[in-house]
Amino acid sequence: MAQVIADRRDVEFVLHEQLEVGKLSKQPKFAEFTKKTVDLIINEARNLAVKEILPTRKEGDEQGCRFENGQVKVPESFHRVYELYREGEWLAMTEDPEWGGQGMPRSVALAAADYFNGANYAFIMYPGLTHGAGKLVEEFGTEEQKRIYLKNMYTGKWTGTMLLTEPEAGSDVGALTTTAVPNGDGTYSISGNKIFISSGEHDLTENIIHPVLARIEGAPEGTKGISLFLVPKFRVNPDGSPGEFNDVVCTGIEHKMGIHGNATCSLTLGGKGNCIGTLLGEENKGMRAMFLMMNEARALVGMQGFSCASASFMNALSYARERVQGKHLLKMADPDARAVPIIQHPDIRRMLLKMKCMVEGMRSLLYYHGYLDDLKQTTDSAEEKEKYQGMIELLTPIVKGYVTDRAFDMCSEGIHIYGGYGYISEYPQEQLLRDCKITQIYEGTNGIQAMDLLGRKLGMKKGKPVMDLLGEMNKTLAEAKALSGLEDFAADLEKAVNKLGEVGIHMGTTAMSPKVLNAFGFAYPFMDVTGDVVMAWMLLWRAAIAARKMEKAKKKDAAFYEGQIKGAEFFIKTLLPITLGKMNAILMNNGAAVEISEDAFGGK
C-alpha cells in the first residue's frame, strides 16, 4: 500500500541511522527515550496523523473559517481532532512533564511534527503557536504567570498566539503604535490594532492567551522601546477559570490563497478602554524575548513548508506508479507496445528524483537542526553548548528561508507530475502548493532570512559558528572519500564547500565596504547557495551511511540505500554545478539591482 504524508523508512533512517537518537537515552535527561520508545512514539503520531488529521485537510480547505458577530468558527472536524491531539499530549512534546509536556528530545518531536504538519498544518498551527506562546511564559514569566497560564497552555486547554504585526508595522516591528499605560497595580491598559494574527480568534478553546508587543508611554522609539505583555482574551478568575471579557475584539478574518482552516485575524485591543495586560519579562526588552518565540516559529515554518513538499512527493510517487499513459520511449515504433506507468518516462523520473533528494535532504536538515538542541541539552561543557547554539542560530535562516523556497518548488513539481489533474481541486496537489506559499512569507519573509544570514549570522562570534559548521562538513567529506563509489561525489562537494568559503569572505568584506548595498542585493542568492551546499552535505552524509550498509542489506533495505546513493549523485552531479555558477555570479558583484533608478523600472 502506498504511503502518505512521509516515507516511514526515511523517517526511521534519519532518526536511527543518521542521527542515532537512541544514544540520547544514555543521558539522564532522555533516559526513557530508547529506540523502542522512540519507535512507539512515532508510530502513534503517524496513526493519529494519517487516520484522524489527514481527512480534515480537504474539509478545512473547503469550509474555511467563518466570521460571525466577532466570533470565528473553525471547520467542524477540527474540534474532534483537537481533543485527540490534546489527549495524546502532543502539544508540548519537548517540555517538562510538570507543566504538561513529555520531555522528549527535540529531534524525536520533529519526526512526530513531520507527520502532523503533513497531515494538515493549517490545523496544527493552533497548537503550534500555543507552544511558542507558552515557551515565552516559561522563559520570561513570573511564578504567578506560570501558575495561571503555563499548564493550561501546554496541555492545550487554552491556546496562544503572537501579536506583532500592525497595519504600518510589518517587518519593521519598531514602528508599532500599540501602547501600554501603567495602572499602578502592576497591570497595564493596552490599546492598539494588530493584523495578520494566525489563530487570533476561534472556538476551539475557552480562552486564548496573546503575547503582545507594545510601547509603554515614554519609552524610546524603535525596537529599543518595545515591551512584551501577556493579554488573555478572558481575564482569569481566582479559581483559574476564564472571567471577564478583556476587550480583545476580532474585527475580521482574511480570505487567503491557502491555509483556509486557520483563522488569520485582525484584532483591536482596548477599543473600549478595557484591555488589561501584565508585563512579560522586563520593560523595553520585548523584542529580545519575542525573538525566542520567533526563532522557534521560524523552525516550525520550515517544517510546515517541508511537510507540504513531503506530502506532494508521496502523492506524486504513488500517482506516477499507477497512472498509465504513453508507450515506453524505446518502444515508440512498436505498434503492439502497451502504454506504461508514467514513472517509466525519463522526464517524470527526473522530476521524481529531484523531489526525492530535495525532500530527504530537507528532512535530514530539519531533524539535525533539532538534534543540535538535544546535544546542547545533554552536555555539561559550556564550550560545547555555545558551539551547538551557534550552529542552531546559523542554520535557522536556512531552515526557514531555503527550505520553504525549495519546498514550494517541489510542490510545483508535484503538480507537474499529475499533469492537468494536479491543477484541479479533486486531487491534493494544488492545495499543498497554495498552503505552502505562505511559508516563504510569514515569520520574516525569506528575503529577511537572507539578510539575517548575511548581516547577523555570518560574522556572529567572529565567524566561529561558520567554522564549526564547515568542520562538521569536513568530517563527512573525509568519510565519503574513504568509501568506494563516493570519492568523486566528495571531491565535487569539497570544491563547492571551498568555493562557498570564498563567497562568504567576499560577502562579508563587501558588506563592510562602500558597496554594502551590492552585498545585500546578493543576500538572497547567498542564502540560496549556502542552502544548496548544506543540502549536498546532508545527502552525502546519507549516502555514506548507505554505502557502508549496502553489502549486507536485505533486499528492501538495499533498494532504499541505492536510493540514497543515487539521490546524492543526482544532486551533486546535476544541481550542484548550477550552484557553482550562482557563486560565480555573486563574486562578480554586479550592481544593476541597486544602481537602477526607480523611474527606470517603468510603469509610469
C-alpha positions as CSV (number, residue, x, y, z in Angstrom):
1,M,0.0,0.0,0.0
2,A,1.3,3.4,-0.9
3,Q,2.4,5.6,1.9
4,V,1.1,9.1,2.5
5,I,2.5,12.3,4.1
6,A,6.0,11.0,4.7
7,D,8.2,8.0,3.8
8,R,8.2,5.9,7.0
9,R,11.5,4.2,6.1
10,D,13.2,7.6,5.6
11,V,11.9,9.0,8.9
12,E,13.4,5.9,10.6
13,F,16.7,6.3,8.6
14,V,17.2,9.9,9.7
15,L,16.4,9.2,13.4
16,H,18.2,5.9,13.9
17,E,20.9,5.6,11.2
18,Q,21.9,9.2,10.6
19,L,21.4,10.9,14.0
20,E,21.3,7.7,16.1
21,V,18.8,9.3,18.5
22,G,18.6,6.2,20.6
23,K,22.0,7.0,22.0
24,L,20.5,10.1,23.7
25,S,18.9,7.6,26.2
26,K,22.3,7.2,27.7
27,Q,21.9,10.7,29.1
28,P,19.8,11.1,32.3
29,K,17.7,13.8,30.7
30,F,16.4,11.5,28.0
31,A,16.9,8.1,29.7
32,E,13.4,6.8,28.9
33,F,13.7,7.5,25.2
34,T,15.2,4.3,23.9
35,K,15.0,3.3,20.3
36,K,11.9,1.2,21.2
37,T,10.2,4.1,22.9
38,V,11.0,6.4,20.0
39,D,9.5,4.0,17.5
40,L,6.3,3.7,19.6
41,I,6.0,7.5,19.8
42,I,6.4,7.9,16.0
43,N,4.0,5.1,15.3
44,E,1.4,6.7,17.5
45,A,2.0,10.1,15.8
46,R,1.7,8.6,12.3
47,N,-1.5,6.8,13.2
48,L,-3.1,10.0,14.5
49,A,-1.9,12.0,11.5
50,V,-3.0,9.5,8.8
51,K,-6.2,8.2,10.3
52,E,-7.6,11.3,12.0
53,I,-5.9,14.6,11.0
54,L,-5.3,14.0,7.3
55,P,-9.1,13.6,6.5
56,T,-9.6,17.1,7.8
57,R,-7.2,18.8,5.4
58,K,-9.5,19.0,2.4
59,E,-12.6,19.8,4.5
60,G,-10.7,22.5,6.3
61,D,-9.6,24.0,2.9
62,E,-13.1,23.9,1.5
63,Q,-15.1,25.0,4.6
64,G,-12.5,27.5,5.9
65,C,-13.2,29.7,8.9
66,R,-16.4,31.6,9.4
67,F,-16.5,35.1,11.0
68,E,-19.9,35.7,12.7
69,N,-20.5,38.7,15.0
70,G,-16.9,39.0,16.2
71,Q,-16.6,35.2,16.7
72,V,-14.7,32.8,14.5
73,K,-15.8,29.3,13.8
74,V,-13.2,26.8,12.7
75,P,-14.1,23.9,10.4
76,E,-16.3,21.5,12.3
77,S,-13.9,18.5,12.0
78,F,-11.1,20.4,13.8
79,H,-12.9,20.1,17.2
80,R,-12.6,16.3,17.4
81,V,-9.0,16.1,16.2
82,Y,-8.0,18.9,18.5
83,E,-9.3,16.9,21.5
84,L,-7.5,13.8,20.2
85,Y,-4.3,15.8,19.9
86,R,-4.7,17.1,23.4
87,E,-5.4,13.7,24.8
88,G,-2.2,12.4,23.3
89,E,-0.2,15.2,25.0
90,W,1.3,16.2,21.7
91,L,1.3,20.0,22.1
92,A,4.4,20.3,24.4
93,M,6.4,17.2,23.4
94,T,9.8,18.6,24.4
95,E,8.7,20.4,27.6
96,D,8.8,19.5,31.3
97,P,6.1,16.9,32.3
98,E,5.4,19.1,35.4
99,W,3.7,21.6,33.1
100,G,2.0,19.0,30.8
101,G,4.9,18.1,28.5
102,Q,6.5,14.8,27.6
103,G,10.2,15.8,28.0
104,M,11.2,14.1,24.7
105,P,14.2,15.0,22.5
106,R,13.5,17.8,20.0
107,S,14.7,15.6,17.1
108,V,12.0,13.0,18.0
109,A,9.4,15.6,18.4
110,L,10.3,16.9,14.9
111,A,9.6,13.4,13.5
112,A,6.2,13.5,15.0
113,A,5.7,17.0,13.7
114,D,6.7,15.8,10.3
115,Y,3.5,13.7,10.2
116,F,1.2,16.1,11.9
117,N,2.1,19.1,9.7
118,G,2.0,17.0,6.6
119,A,-1.5,15.8,7.5
120,N,-2.9,19.3,7.9
121,Y,-0.6,22.1,9.0
122,A,-3.4,24.7,9.0
123,F,-4.9,22.8,11.9
124,I,-1.5,22.2,13.6
125,M,-1.0,26.0,13.7
126,Y,-3.4,26.3,16.6
127,P,-1.4,24.1,19.0
128,G,1.9,25.1,17.3
129,L,1.5,28.8,18.1
130,T,0.3,27.8,21.6
131,H,3.5,26.0,22.3
132,G,5.5,29.1,21.2
133,A,3.5,31.4,23.4
134,G,3.8,29.0,26.3
135,K,7.5,29.0,25.9
136,L,7.6,32.7,26.4
137,V,5.7,32.3,29.7
138,E,8.0,29.6,30.8
139,E,11.2,31.6,30.0
140,F,10.1,35.1,31.0
141,G,7.0,34.8,33.1
142,T,6.8,35.4,36.9
143,E,5.9,32.5,39.1
144,E,2.4,33.8,39.2
145,Q,2.1,34.0,35.4
146,K,3.4,30.5,35.1
147,R,0.9,29.2,37.7
148,I,-2.0,30.8,35.9
149,Y,-1.1,30.1,32.3
150,L,1.6,27.6,31.6
151,K,0.0,24.2,32.3
152,N,-3.3,25.4,30.7
153,M,-1.3,26.3,27.5
154,Y,1.0,23.3,27.4
155,T,-2.0,20.9,27.8
156,G,-3.9,22.8,25.1
157,K,-6.8,23.7,27.4
158,W,-6.1,27.3,26.3
159,T,-4.4,28.3,23.1
160,G,-1.9,31.1,22.4
161,T,-0.8,33.4,19.6
162,M,1.8,36.0,18.8
163,L,0.7,39.7,18.3
164,L,3.4,41.6,16.5
165,T,2.2,42.9,13.1
166,E,0.3,46.2,12.7
167,P,-1.0,47.9,9.6
168,E,2.0,50.2,9.5
169,A,4.5,47.9,11.2
170,G,5.0,44.7,9.4
171,S,8.7,43.7,9.0
172,D,9.6,47.0,10.7
173,V,8.3,46.0,14.1
174,G,9.9,49.1,15.7
175,A,7.2,51.3,14.0
176,L,4.4,49.8,16.1
177,T,1.9,52.1,17.8
178,T,0.2,49.9,20.3
179,T,0.5,51.4,23.7
180,A,0.7,50.2,27.3
181,V,-0.3,52.6,30.2
182,P,0.6,51.6,33.7
183,N,-2.4,51.2,36.0
184,G,-0.4,51.5,39.3
185,D,-1.3,47.9,40.4
186,G,1.2,46.1,38.3
187,T,-1.1,45.8,35.3
188,Y,-1.2,47.9,32.1
189,S,-4.0,49.2,29.9
190,I,-3.3,48.0,26.3
191,S,-4.5,49.9,23.3
192,G,-3.9,49.2,19.6
193,N,-4.6,47.2,16.4
194,K,-2.9,44.1,15.2
195,I,-3.3,42.3,11.9
196,F,-2.4,39.0,10.2
197,I,-2.7,37.2,13.6
198,S,-2.8,33.5,13.0
199,S,-5.2,31.6,15.3
200,G,-6.1,35.0,16.8
201,E,-9.7,34.1,17.4
202,H,-11.5,30.7,17.2
203,D,-13.9,28.4,19.1
204,L,-11.5,25.5,19.8
205,T,-10.8,26.5,23.4
206,E,-12.3,28.6,26.2
207,N,-9.5,31.1,26.3
208,I,-6.8,32.5,24.0
209,I,-3.6,34.0,25.5
210,H,-1.9,36.7,23.5
211,P,1.7,37.8,24.0
212,V,1.5,41.4,22.7
213,L,4.3,43.8,21.7
214,A,3.5,47.3,22.8
215,R,5.3,50.5,23.9
216,I,5.0,51.9,27.4
217,E,4.3,55.6,27.4
218,G,7.6,57.5,27.4
219,A,9.7,54.5,26.2
220,P,12.3,55.1,23.5
221,E,11.3,54.9,19.8
222,G,12.1,51.9,17.7
223,T,12.7,48.4,18.9
224,K,14.6,49.6,21.9
225,G,11.4,50.8,23.5
226,I,9.2,47.7,22.9
227,S,7.9,45.6,25.8
228,L,6.1,42.3,25.9
229,F,2.8,41.8,27.6
230,L,0.5,38.9,28.4
231,V,-3.1,39.6,27.3
232,P,-5.7,37.0,27.7
233,K,-9.0,37.0,25.7
234,F,-10.8,36.5,29.0
235,R,-9.3,37.6,32.3
236,V,-8.6,34.8,34.7
237,N,-10.7,34.4,37.9
238,P,-9.0,33.5,41.3
239,D,-10.1,29.8,40.8
240,G,-8.4,29.7,37.4
241,S,-11.5,29.8,35.2
242,P,-12.0,32.4,32.5
243,G,-13.7,35.5,33.7
244,E,-14.5,38.9,32.3
245,F,-14.0,39.6,28.6
246,N,-10.8,41.5,28.2
247,D,-11.7,43.8,25.3
248,V,-9.8,41.9,22.7
249,V,-12.1,42.1,19.7
250,C,-11.7,40.3,16.4
251,T,-12.7,42.8,13.7
252,G,-12.4,40.4,10.7
253,I,-10.6,37.5,9.2
254,E,-8.5,37.4,5.9
255,H,-9.6,35.5,2.8
256,K,-6.4,33.8,1.7
257,M,-4.7,31.8,-1.0
258,G,-4.2,28.9,1.3
259,I,-4.3,27.6,4.9
260,H,-8.1,28.3,4.9
261,G,-8.6,26.2,8.0
262,N,-6.5,28.6,10.1
263,A,-8.1,31.9,11.1
264,T,-5.9,34.9,10.2
265,C,-7.4,37.7,12.2
266,S,-7.4,41.5,12.7
267,L,-7.7,42.3,16.4
268,T,-8.5,45.5,18.3
269,L,-7.1,45.8,21.8
270,G,-8.8,48.1,24.2
271,G,-11.3,49.6,21.8
272,K,-13.5,50.3,24.8
273,G,-10.6,51.1,27.1
274,N,-10.8,47.9,29.0
275,C,-7.9,45.7,27.8
276,I,-5.6,44.7,30.6
277,G,-2.2,43.0,30.3
278,T,0.7,42.1,32.5
279,L,4.3,42.7,31.7
280,L,6.1,39.6,30.5
281,G,9.8,39.9,31.2
282,E,11.5,43.3,31.6
283,E,10.4,46.7,30.3
284,N,11.8,47.7,26.9
285,K,13.2,44.2,26.3
286,G,10.2,42.7,24.5
287,M,11.9,42.2,21.2
288,R,14.7,40.2,22.7
289,A,12.1,38.0,24.4
290,M,9.9,37.7,21.3
291,F,12.9,36.5,19.3
292,L,12.9,33.3,21.4
293,M,9.4,32.5,20.0
294,M,10.2,33.8,16.6
295,N,13.3,31.6,16.2
296,E,11.2,28.6,17.3
297,A,8.4,29.8,14.9
298,R,10.9,30.1,12.0
299,A,11.9,26.5,12.5
300,L,8.3,25.5,12.7
301,V,7.6,27.3,9.4
302,G,10.5,25.4,7.8
303,M,8.7,22.2,8.9
304,Q,5.4,23.5,7.6
305,G,6.8,24.1,4.1
306,F,8.8,20.9,4.1
307,S,5.8,18.8,5.1
308,C,3.8,20.1,2.1
309,A,6.7,19.1,-0.2
310,S,6.9,15.7,1.5
311,A,3.2,15.0,1.1
312,S,3.3,16.2,-2.5
313,F,6.2,13.8,-3.2
314,M,4.4,10.9,-1.7
315,N,1.3,11.6,-3.7
316,A,3.3,12.1,-6.9
317,L,5.3,8.9,-6.5
318,S,2.1,6.9,-5.9
319,Y,0.4,8.6,-8.9
320,A,3.4,8.0,-11.2
321,R,3.3,4.3,-10.4
322,E,-0.4,4.0,-11.1
323,R,-1.0,6.4,-14.0
324,V,-0.7,4.6,-17.3
325,Q,0.0,6.9,-20.2
326,G,2.1,6.5,-23.4
327,K,4.4,3.9,-24.6
328,H,7.9,3.4,-23.3
329,L,10.3,5.6,-25.1
330,L,12.3,2.7,-26.5
331,K,9.1,1.1,-27.9
332,M,7.5,4.0,-29.6
333,A,7.8,2.4,-33.0
334,D,6.2,-0.8,-31.9
335,P,2.5,-0.7,-32.8
336,D,1.8,-3.5,-30.3
337,A,3.5,-2.0,-27.4
338,R,1.3,-1.2,-24.4
339,A,1.2,2.0,-22.5
340,V,3.3,2.1,-19.4
341,P,3.1,3.8,-16.0
342,I,4.5,7.3,-16.3
343,I,7.2,6.5,-13.8
344,Q,9.0,4.8,-16.7
345,H,9.3,8.1,-18.7
346,P,12.7,9.8,-18.3
347,D,11.4,13.3,-17.6
348,I,9.0,12.0,-14.9
349,R,11.9,10.1,-13.3
350,R,14.0,13.3,-13.4
351,M,11.3,15.2,-11.5
352,L,10.7,12.4,-9.0
353,L,14.4,12.0,-8.3
354,K,14.7,15.8,-7.8
355,M,11.7,15.7,-5.4
356,K,13.1,12.7,-3.6
357,C,16.6,14.1,-2.9
358,M,15.2,17.5,-2.0
359,V,12.6,16.1,0.4
360,E,15.1,13.7,2.0
361,G,17.8,16.3,2.3
362,M,15.4,18.8,3.9
363,R,14.2,16.2,6.4
364,S,17.8,15.5,7.4
365,L,18.5,19.2,7.8
366,L,15.3,19.9,9.9
367,Y,15.9,16.9,12.2
368,Y,19.6,17.8,12.5
369,H,18.7,21.4,13.5
370,G,16.6,19.9,16.3
371,Y,19.2,17.4,17.2
372,L,21.7,20.1,17.8
373,D,19.4,21.3,20.6
374,D,19.3,17.8,22.0
375,L,23.1,17.8,22.1
376,K,23.1,21.2,23.8
377,Q,20.7,19.9,26.4
378,T,22.8,16.8,27.2
379,T,26.3,18.3,27.5
380,D,27.9,19.8,30.7
381,S,30.5,21.6,28.6
382,A,29.9,25.4,28.3
383,E,32.1,25.4,25.2
384,E,30.0,22.6,23.5
385,K,26.7,24.3,24.5
386,E,28.0,27.5,22.8
387,K,29.1,25.6,19.7
388,Y,25.7,23.9,19.3
389,Q,23.7,27.1,19.9
390,G,25.9,28.9,17.4
391,M,25.2,26.3,14.7
392,I,21.5,26.4,15.6
393,E,21.3,30.1,15.0
394,L,23.4,30.0,11.9
395,L,21.2,27.3,10.3
396,T,17.9,28.9,11.3
397,P,17.6,31.2,8.3
398,I,18.5,28.2,6.1
399,V,15.9,26.1,7.8
400,K,13.2,28.7,7.3
401,G,14.3,30.5,4.1
402,Y,16.0,28.0,1.9
403,V,13.8,25.0,3.0
404,T,10.5,26.8,2.3
405,D,11.8,28.1,-1.1
406,R,12.7,24.6,-2.2
407,A,9.5,23.1,-0.7
408,F,7.4,25.4,-2.8
409,D,9.4,24.4,-5.9
410,M,8.8,20.7,-5.0
411,C,5.1,21.3,-4.6
412,S,5.1,22.8,-8.1
413,E,6.9,19.7,-9.4
414,G,4.3,17.6,-7.7
415,I,1.6,19.3,-9.7
416,H,3.5,18.8,-13.0
417,I,3.7,15.0,-12.4
418,Y,-0.1,14.8,-12.1
419,G,-0.4,16.9,-15.3
420,G,-3.7,18.6,-15.7
421,Y,-5.1,16.6,-12.8
422,G,-2.6,18.3,-10.5
423,Y,-4.2,21.6,-11.2
424,I,-7.7,20.7,-10.2
425,S,-9.0,20.5,-6.6
426,E,-10.2,16.9,-7.0
427,Y,-6.5,16.0,-6.2
428,P,-4.5,17.3,-3.2
429,Q,-1.5,18.7,-5.1
430,E,-2.9,22.2,-5.8
431,Q,-3.9,22.7,-2.2
432,L,-0.4,21.7,-1.0
433,L,1.1,24.4,-3.3
434,R,-1.3,27.0,-2.0
435,D,-0.8,26.1,1.6
436,C,3.0,26.1,1.1
437,K,3.3,29.6,-0.3
438,I,2.7,31.5,2.9
439,T,5.7,29.7,4.5
440,Q,8.0,31.8,2.3
441,I,6.4,35.0,3.6
442,Y,5.4,34.9,7.3
443,E,7.7,34.9,10.3
444,G,10.0,37.1,8.3
445,T,10.0,36.9,4.5
446,N,12.8,34.8,3.0
447,G,14.4,38.0,1.9
448,I,14.7,38.9,5.6
449,Q,16.1,35.5,6.4
450,A,18.8,36.1,3.8
451,M,19.6,39.5,5.3
452,D,19.7,37.8,8.7
453,L,22.2,35.2,7.4
454,L,24.4,37.9,5.9
455,G,24.0,40.7,8.4
456,R,23.9,38.8,11.7
457,K,24.9,35.1,11.4
458,L,27.9,35.2,9.0
459,G,30.0,37.3,11.4
460,M,28.5,36.1,14.6
461,K,31.1,35.3,17.3
462,K,33.8,36.2,14.9
463,G,32.7,33.5,12.4
464,K,33.1,30.6,14.8
465,P,29.6,29.0,14.0
466,V,30.5,29.1,10.3
467,M,33.8,27.4,11.1
468,D,32.1,24.8,13.3
469,L,29.6,24.0,10.5
470,L,32.4,23.7,8.0
471,G,34.2,21.4,10.4
472,E,31.2,19.1,10.5
473,M,31.0,19.1,6.7
474,N,34.7,18.1,6.5
475,K,34.1,15.1,8.7
476,T,31.5,13.8,6.2
477,L,33.9,14.6,3.3
478,A,36.7,12.6,4.9
479,E,34.4,9.7,5.5
480,A,33.0,9.7,2.0
481,K,36.4,9.9,0.4
482,A,37.3,6.6,2.0
483,L,34.2,4.8,0.6
484,S,34.3,3.2,-2.8
485,G,32.0,4.9,-5.3
486,L,31.6,8.1,-3.3
487,E,35.1,9.6,-3.8
488,D,34.0,11.6,-6.9
489,F,30.9,13.0,-5.1
490,A,33.1,14.0,-2.1
491,A,35.6,15.8,-4.4
492,D,32.8,17.8,-6.1
493,L,31.2,18.8,-2.8
494,E,34.6,19.7,-1.4
495,K,35.1,22.2,-4.3
496,A,31.7,23.7,-3.5
497,V,32.4,23.9,0.2
498,N,35.7,25.7,-0.6
499,K,34.0,28.0,-3.1
500,L,31.3,28.8,-0.5
501,G,34.0,29.9,1.9
502,E,35.4,32.2,-0.7
503,V,32.0,33.6,-1.4
504,G,31.3,34.1,2.3
505,I,34.5,36.1,2.8
506,H,33.6,38.2,-0.3
507,M,30.1,38.9,1.0
508,G,31.4,39.8,4.5
509,T,34.0,42.1,3.1
510,T,31.6,43.8,0.6
511,A,29.0,44.3,3.4
512,M,31.6,46.3,5.3
513,S,32.6,48.4,2.3
514,P,31.0,51.3,0.4
515,K,29.3,48.7,-1.7
516,V,27.2,47.4,1.2
517,L,24.0,47.7,-0.9
518,N,25.6,45.4,-3.5
519,A,26.2,42.9,-0.8
520,F,22.6,42.9,0.4
521,G,21.5,42.8,-3.2
522,F,23.1,39.4,-3.3
523,A,22.0,38.3,0.2
524,Y,19.2,36.1,-1.2
525,P,21.5,34.3,-3.8
526,F,24.0,33.8,-1.0
527,M,21.4,32.1,1.2
528,D,20.4,30.0,-1.8
529,V,23.9,28.7,-2.5
530,T,24.6,28.2,1.2
531,G,21.5,26.1,1.4
532,D,22.5,24.1,-1.7
533,V,25.9,23.2,-0.1
534,V,24.2,22.3,3.2
535,M,21.8,20.1,1.3
536,A,24.6,18.4,-0.6
537,W,26.3,17.7,2.7
538,M,23.2,16.2,4.1
539,L,22.8,13.9,1.1
540,L,26.4,12.9,1.0
541,W,26.2,12.1,4.7
542,R,23.2,9.9,4.0
543,A,24.9,8.2,1.0
544,A,28.0,7.4,3.2
545,I,25.8,5.6,5.7
546,A,24.1,3.7,2.8
547,A,27.3,2.8,1.2
548,R,28.6,1.2,4.4
549,K,25.4,-0.9,4.9
550,M,24.7,-1.8,1.2
551,E,26.7,-5.0,1.1
552,K,24.9,-6.7,4.0
553,A,21.5,-5.2,3.5
554,K,18.3,-7.1,2.9
555,K,16.6,-6.7,-0.4
556,K,14.1,-4.0,0.7
557,D,16.9,-2.1,2.5
558,A,19.2,-2.5,-0.4
559,A,16.7,-0.6,-2.6
560,F,16.4,2.1,0.0
561,Y,20.2,2.5,0.3
562,E,20.5,2.6,-3.5
563,G,18.1,5.5,-3.4
564,Q,20.3,7.3,-1.0
565,I,23.4,7.0,-3.2
566,K,21.5,7.9,-6.4
567,G,19.9,10.9,-4.7
568,A,23.3,12.2,-3.6
569,E,24.6,11.6,-7.1
570,F,21.8,13.4,-8.8
571,F,22.1,16.5,-6.5
572,I,25.8,16.7,-6.6
573,K,26.3,15.9,-10.3
574,T,23.1,17.7,-11.7
575,L,22.2,20.5,-9.3
576,L,25.4,21.5,-7.6
577,P,27.1,22.6,-10.8
578,I,24.3,25.2,-11.1
579,T,25.2,26.3,-7.6
580,L,28.8,26.9,-8.6
581,G,27.5,29.1,-11.4
582,K,25.4,31.1,-8.9
583,M,28.5,31.6,-6.7
584,N,30.5,33.0,-9.7
585,A,27.6,35.5,-10.3
586,I,27.8,36.6,-6.6
587,L,31.6,37.1,-6.9
588,M,31.1,39.3,-9.9
589,N,29.3,41.7,-7.6
590,N,27.2,43.3,-10.3
591,G,25.4,46.4,-9.0
592,A,22.5,46.6,-11.5
593,A,19.8,45.8,-9.0
594,V,20.8,48.7,-6.6
595,E,22.0,51.2,-9.3
596,I,18.9,51.3,-11.5
597,S,16.8,54.4,-10.9
598,E,13.3,53.9,-9.6
599,D,11.9,55.5,-12.8
600,A,13.8,53.1,-14.9
601,F,11.7,50.2,-13.6
602,G,8.9,51.6,-15.8
603,G,5.2,51.5,-15.1
604,K,4.7,55.3,-15.3
